[in-house]
Amino acid sequence: MIWIYTTETLLYLCFSLLMGSLLIHLVPDHRKPKLQINKRVLQISILGIVVLSAAPVIRLILFLYEDIGLILTIQNVIGEFEVGQAWSITLILSIFFYLFISVTPVFEKKVFIGISLLFTLGLLMALGWGSHAASLTDWSGFVFHTLHFTAVTVWMGILLTVSWFSISSQNWLPFLKWFTPVALICLTVIGASGIFIMTLAVEIVEYQDAWMMPYGQAILIKHLLVIPLLLFAFINGILIRRKLQRGDEINPIPWAKAESLTLLFIFAATGVLGQQEPPHSIEAYLKGNGASKLFEYLHGGPIDPAMHLQFDFNLLGLFFLMLGFAFGALVIYCYKQKVPAYLSVIMGLFCVLAFHVGLMSSIQ
């Protein structure tokens, strides 16, 4: 399963690089840092999308081929399963997209960038069509998954491109003036669409009970990772912006990289989440498969499939929750003390770990 989680994470990364590289070239030079990026990044991203998006198809083929043979299984998966049909569309779009990128000076004219963005949107829609959310509804799951992932790739893509391909921090303040509201809009769309997608598999009132399942553990960790993400967004969007407005000397690029790394961890959690069985019936799942190994280890007590989790705060749980707040504060403290940004990333991960252990220790 590790290879599936890795391919999902890298797939999201390729989409973000593709989206960010295109969008940033629509921005006037005086409103962004100087970048060193060429269309080879686009070509590699497109190839990555084709190869990496095939992983669920390959997994399904490997699961089914022993019964009816390899060739017939490939034909059935590609022709009859939505995940296979979606990958077929991805392959066709990617071939034309790659050829278009290869023969045009894509970054030199906005019309070429616009056409490339349409190709990218088509690939995003193909991914949404093959998603779990789309399989659970007639159309709303597809729409909200596409909106959700588009917002993620816009935020992560621009941030990734600027933080890792900038050759100077010149024009960083003009960049923040437009990127901060864009990121806030993306965050709003991600939050609203994410709640809708989650409720397709887990009712809000069952969110806590779902922690007993691998799906619930993955979604909890993903949500906890939002905490350090928001802390880095606060550092980059407010604290650094204030310093730049005052004329203080600061290099914002490492902190932008720290925010992008945190988003990458969320991608990894999303990759794990996307491969877990949604809990349409928590009790039935627990009877058939048992509880999550991580939940069993941290919970320690007996697990009844019909049980409902409730908070019962104790000294150990409160200790780890307070430790989580302390590590969160250390993320900001590291910035204030001009400590290297990577240490703040580590503090952010400890923050997530402490909150997770604290929550698991506070339920019965």
Disulfide bonds with the S-S distance in Angstrom:
none
